[in-house]
Amino acid sequence: MTNSVPMSQSRTIQTHLVLPPDTNHHETIFGGRVLSYIDEIGAITAMKHCNMPVVTASIDSVDFLSSARVGDVLEMEAIVSSTGRTSMEVYVRVQSKNLLTGETKLTTESFLTFVAVEDGKPMPVPGIRPETENEHRLFDSGPARREHRKQRIQMKL
């Protein structure tokens, strides 16, 4: 593919400590707080890929698989997993880690779509080149997710 860049170019990693104000009465992190972190790392990842401002077009899926508690650390990793002409799908994986016990759990997985913009207009973005086995898996399953997004949007119109 011409005008493509390695998927690893967009890889972004963030770490957040779960503090009491981030949690509910069960002392587990609010889902909305996790969504905010996911949107932030997703936008950073998309901007790293296209080198321009982006807007969130959709949060395509969010699977909350386990909870994080006060004192846990959230380790988040994101990568551009698929691209269109002006859009980028970003995969975000969130793990929680108890630093005292070393226990790590997959907390959340999510796919989001961002659009590159300049002066409020969508702009073309480079394609991507997968290099690792995991990147190939994400890349190869991208067209099916894109089709599912299109169908979901069509149902709303």
N, C-alpha and C positions, 0 to 999 in steps of 0.2 A: 504494500500500500504506500503510495507516495504521500508526502506531507503527514507522516505518522511519527509518533514519538513512543518510546517505551512506556508501558503502563507504570513502571517503577518511578518515573519522573514525577508523577502526581502523589505518590505515597506520602501520607501525613500521619504522624503519631502524636497523640496528646494524652496527658495524664491529669486526672482530677481527684482530689481527696474528697470523700463524702463527709460533709460536715452536718451538724444538727439542723441548721436552717434549710438544708437541701432535702430534708426527710419529712415523712408523714408521722402519724401517731404510732406506727408500727416500727419506727426507726429505720425504715427502708426508704431509699431515694424516690422522690416523686418522679413519675413517668414523664411529666412535662419538663423537668430539669434535664433528664436524659435526652429528650427530644431536642431541647435547645442546644445541648452539646453536640448532638448528631448533626443538626443543621449547620452549626458553626464549622465543625471539622469538614463537613461536606462542601461547604462554600470555599473554604481554604483550598481543599483538594482540587476542586474544579478550577479555581483561579490559577493554581500552580500549573495546571495542564494547559490552559489557554492564554495565560498572561494578560487577562483583562477582567473587568468586573463581571460578576454573574448575579443572577437572581434565581431564587428557588422556584422551579416550575411545579414540582409536585414531590410529596413524600409518598413514594410508591408502595412501600411496605415497611412495617415495623413489627418485629417479633420480639416481645419481652419474654425471655426464656427463664430468667431467674432474677432475684432482686439483689441489690447491693445495700449493705448496712452502714451505719455510721462508723467511720474509721477505716472502711474499705477504700481501696484506690481503684478508680475506673481507668483502665488502659484501653484507649480507643485507637483504631487503625482504619484508615480510609484510603481508597484508590479509585481512580476513574476506571470503570469496568466496561463501558460501551460508549460510543459517540454517534451522534447524528450529524447533520449539517451544522447546526448551531447549538445543539444540546449535548449534555454529558450526563451519563448515568454514573452515580457514585455509590459504591458499596462501602458500608460502615459496619465494623465489627467492634463490639464493646465487651470487654471482660472485666469482671471485678476480681480484685485480689485482696485477701486478708494478709497484711504484711506481718502479722504476728505468727500465723500458722503456715503461711505460704500457699494456702488453698486458693486456687484460681477457678472461676466459673465463667462460662459464656453467659453474658447477661442479656445482650440485645444484638440483633442483626437487622440491618435496614438498607433499603435502596432508595435513593433520591434522584431527581432529575433537576439539573441546573441548565440555564441558558446564558450564553455569553452575550453581553450587551455593550453597546457604545452609543451614547446619546439616546438611550431608550430603545434602540433598534437591535434586533438579534444579529449577531455577527458569526461568521464561519469559525469553526474550531478544527484543530488538527485531529486526525484519526489516532488510534492507539495500536501498539504492537505488544502482544503478550509475550512474556519470556519464560515464566515459570509454569509448572503444572497447574497451580492454583489460579494464576492469571489466565491461562488457557481455558480453564473450566468456567470462570466468570465471563470471559470474552465470548466463548462459544454459546453460552446460554443467554447472552444479551438480546439477540433477535426475538426470542420467545417472550422475554419480559417486555420488550418494546411493543410487540403485538398485543400483549395483555393490557398494557397501558392504553393503547389506541382504542381497544374494544371497550375498556372501562369508561373512557371519555366519551365515546360515541353513545353509550347507553344513557349518559346524562344529558345529551343534546336533544 
